[in-house]
Amino acid sequence: MLNTAIKAARAAGAIINRAALDVEAVRVSQKQANDFVTEVDQASEASIIETLLAAYPGHGVLAEESGQRHGAKDSDYLWIIDPLDGTTNFIHGFPVYCISIALSVRGKVEHGVVYDPTRNDLFTATRGRGAFMNDRRMRVSKRTRLNECLLGTGFPYRPGDDFAGYMTMMAEVMRHTHGLRRPGAAALDLAYVAAGFTDGFFETGLSIWDVAAGGLLVTEAGGLVGNFTGDADYLEQRECLAAPPRIYGQLVQLIGKYSKFATVAEKMAVHAAAPDAAAAQ
């Protein structure tokens, strides 16, 4: 099954790479404010679905762009795909985007593939069998001090997002870390945590297809993934925190109070932190 996902990811990557040669000719549509879809997303998604269902016609597929399940509707096997994570980057020719494919079996993610077509980097994981980048075993960073860590994140950009609250959280995180990066493709951000390129990642507003494959990469590389409070049942909670175990605990202590699942007392601490955050900017 993992090999089929790799085949599907590489075929979709070829479609994306061809389109990237003349990105200005790509047709773009707007799903909502600052949220775009291109004909390349749609072609990539169609190719992935065709490859997966040709091999496993009894499986289901949950796809981002078509917004519905394909294949068998009641199967225990569900493929979760993001055909082009980082569409805004792609539209601008900024070469940070990827394909994400995960297989969930009875609600648990068992296989994950994240493929970066611009660098030909392939990240794979199977539950209980480890995580790999281009066939080399990955492990999360060994850093244990938060002030030495480089973290990835994503900024809120949709209508209704709490931008002010996120800026307060980021200001607090930046004071306690070595640096903060916002590449713009969550699945690739998670793959980079698994590979040890960054020491952690946090973001809100994410969907299951953004985190399903990348989350498995992190856990199979020895890291932890959950929501901001540390709850491991994060896939559909629209917030994600990933890091090596010792850094993960420190990040939960730092940003857990910003979670929508935080207690009232924890949320009150956010207001206490806001003046300090404003002064740091």
C-alpha positions in Angstrom: 0.0 0.0 0.0 2.9 2.4 0.8 4.4 1.7 -2.7 1.0 2.6 -4.3 1.0 5.9 -2.4 4.5 6.6 -3.5 3.6 5.8 -7.1 0.6 8.2 -6.9 2.7 10.9 -5.3 5.4 10.8 -7.9 2.8 10.8 -10.8 1.2 13.9 -9.3 4.5 15.5 -8.7 5.3 15.1 -12.4 2.1 17.0 -13.2 3.0 19.8 -10.8 6.6 20.1 -12.1 5.4 20.4 -15.7 2.9 23.1 -14.7 5.6 24.9 -12.7 7.6 25.5 -16.0 4.9 28.1 -17.0 3.1 28.9 -13.7 1.7 32.1 -15.1 -0.4 30.1 -17.6 -2.1 28.2 -14.8 -5.7 29.0 -14.2 -6.5 30.0 -10.6 -9.8 30.1 -8.7 -10.5 31.5 -5.3 -12.3 29.3 -2.8 -12.6 32.1 -0.2 -10.5 35.1 0.8 -6.8 34.2 0.5 -7.6 30.5 -0.2 -6.9 29.4 -3.8 -7.2 26.3 -6.0 -5.6 25.8 -9.4 -6.2 23.5 -12.3 -3.0 21.9 -11.2 -4.4 21.0 -7.7 -7.4 19.4 -9.5 -5.3 17.5 -12.0 -3.0 16.3 -9.3 -5.9 15.1 -7.2 -7.6 13.3 -10.1 -4.3 11.5 -10.9 -3.8 10.4 -7.2 -7.4 9.2 -6.9 -7.1 7.2 -10.2 -3.9 5.5 -9.1 -5.2 4.6 -5.6 -8.6 3.3 -6.7 -7.1 1.4 -9.6 -5.1 -0.6 -7.1 -7.7 -0.7 -4.3 -11.2 -0.2 -5.7 -12.7 -1.2 -2.4 -11.1 1.7 -0.5 -12.4 5.1 0.1 -10.7 8.4 -0.6 -11.1 11.8 1.2 -9.7 14.5 -1.1 -9.3 18.2 -0.3 -10.3 19.9 -3.6 -13.3 17.8 -4.5 -14.5 18.0 -0.9 -16.0 14.6 -0.7 -15.3 10.9 -0.4 -14.6 8.8 -3.5 -14.6 5.1 -4.0 -16.3 2.8 -1.3 -18.3 4.9 1.1 -18.2 2.5 4.0 -14.7 1.1 3.7 -12.4 0.7 6.7 -9.6 1.9 4.5 -9.6 5.6 3.8 -7.0 7.5 1.8 -6.6 11.1 2.9 -5.0 13.3 0.3 -3.8 16.9 -0.3 -2.8 17.1 -3.9 -0.9 20.3 -3.6 -0.2 21.6 -0.1 1.2 25.2 -0.5 -0.9 26.3 -3.4 -0.3 30.0 -2.8 3.5 29.3 -2.9 3.0 27.5 -6.2 1.0 30.3 -7.8 3.8 32.7 -7.0 6.6 30.4 -8.2 7.9 30.0 -4.6 9.3 26.5 -4.5 7.9 25.2 -1.2 4.9 22.9 -1.7 4.2 19.2 -1.6 1.8 16.3 -2.0 0.4 14.5 1.0 -1.1 11.1 1.0 -2.1 9.0 4.1 -4.0 5.8 4.6 -6.2 5.5 7.6 -7.4 2.0 8.6 -10.4 2.0 11.0 -9.6 5.5 12.0 -5.9 5.1 12.6 -3.3 6.4 10.1 -1.1 3.5 9.1 0.9 4.8 6.1 2.0 8.3 5.1 3.8 9.9 2.2 4.9 13.5 1.7 6.5 14.3 -1.6 8.3 17.5 -2.4 8.5 17.6 -6.3 10.8 20.6 -6.5 13.6 18.8 -4.6 12.5 15.3 -5.4 12.5 14.6 -1.6 10.3 11.7 -0.6 9.2 11.3 3.0 7.5 8.0 4.0 6.3 6.2 7.1 4.5 3.1 8.1 3.2 2.6 11.6 5.7 0.7 13.7 8.3 0.6 11.0 9.9 4.0 11.2 10.1 7.1 9.0 12.4 7.7 6.0 13.6 10.5 3.7 14.7 9.2 0.4 15.2 5.7 1.9 17.3 7.0 4.8 16.0 6.6 8.3 14.8 9.9 9.9 14.9 10.9 13.6 13.7 14.1 15.2 16.1 16.6 16.5 18.1 15.8 19.7 17.9 19.4 21.0 16.5 19.7 24.5 16.6 23.4 25.2 13.8 25.5 23.7 16.0 28.6 23.4 18.2 26.6 20.9 15.3 25.5 18.7 14.2 26.5 15.3 10.4 26.2 14.9 8.0 26.2 11.9 4.6 27.7 12.0 1.8 29.0 9.8 0.0 32.4 9.9 -3.8 32.6 10.0 -5.2 34.1 6.8 -8.8 33.2 6.4 -11.8 35.3 7.4 -12.7 34.8 11.1 -9.2 33.7 12.1 -7.9 35.2 15.3 -4.9 37.0 13.8 -4.3 39.2 16.9 -4.3 36.2 19.2 -1.9 34.4 17.0 0.5 37.3 16.9 0.5 37.4 20.7 1.3 33.7 20.8 4.1 34.0 18.2 5.6 36.9 20.0 5.8 34.8 23.1 7.3 31.8 21.3 9.9 34.0 19.5 11.2 35.3 22.9 11.8 31.7 24.0 13.3 30.1 20.8 16.2 30.5 18.4 13.9 31.4 15.5 10.6 31.0 13.8 9.9 30.1 10.1 6.7 30.2 8.0 7.3 28.2 4.8 3.6 27.8 3.9 3.1 24.1 3.5 2.1 22.3 6.7 2.6 18.7 5.5 6.2 19.7 4.5 6.7 21.5 7.8 5.8 18.3 9.7 8.2 16.3 7.4 10.9 18.7 8.4 10.3 18.1 12.1 10.5 14.4 11.4 13.8 14.9 9.6 15.3 17.1 12.3 15.6 20.1 10.0 13.4 22.0 12.5 12.8 21.3 16.2 9.0 21.8 16.2 5.9 23.0 14.5 2.6 24.6 15.5 -0.3 25.9 13.6 -4.1 26.4 13.8 -6.8 26.1 11.2 -5.4 22.9 9.7 -7.6 20.2 8.1 -7.0 16.4 8.3 -5.4 16.2 4.9 -2.8 18.8 6.0 -1.6 16.7 9.0 -2.5 13.0 8.5 0.7 11.9 6.7 3.0 14.4 8.3 1.8 13.5 11.8 2.7 9.9 11.2 6.1 10.9 9.9 6.8 12.7 13.2 5.7 10.0 15.5 7.6 7.3 13.5 10.7 9.5 13.7 10.4 9.6 17.5 8.5 12.8 18.0 5.1 13.7 19.5 2.1 15.2 17.8 -1.1 16.6 19.3 -3.1 19.8 19.8 -1.7 22.8 21.7 -2.7 21.3 25.1 -0.9 18.0 24.3 -4.0 15.9 23.4 -3.0 13.3 20.9 -6.4 13.2 19.3 -5.6 16.1 17.1 -6.4 15.1 13.5 -9.7 16.9 13.2 -9.2 19.5 16.0 -7.8 22.2 13.6 -4.7 22.8 15.6 -1.4 20.9 15.6 1.8 20.9 17.6 4.7 18.6 16.8 8.2 18.3 18.3 10.7 15.9 19.9 9.4 14.7 23.3 11.3 17.1 25.6 10.7 20.1 23.4 7.0 19.1 23.0 6.5 19.3 26.7 8.0 22.8 26.9 5.9 24.0 24.0 2.7 22.7 25.6 3.6 24.7 28.7 4.2 27.8 26.5 1.3 27.8 24.0 -1.2 25.4 25.6 -3.1 28.4 27.0 -3.7 29.7 23.5 -5.6 26.5 22.5 -9.3 26.6 21.9 -9.4 23.6 24.3 -7.6 25.5 27.1 -9.3 26.0 30.4 -10.7 29.4 31.4 -7.8 30.0 33.8 -5.3 29.2 31.0 -7.1 31.6 28.6 -7.0 34.3 31.2 -3.2 33.9 31.2 -3.2 34.9 27.5 -4.6 38.4 28.3 -1.8 38.7 31.0 0.8 37.9 28.3 -0.6 40.3 25.7 1.0 43.5 27.0 4.4 41.8 27.2 4.0 40.5 23.7 3.1 44.0 22.4 6.2 45.4 24.0 8.4 42.7 22.3 7.3 43.7 18.8 
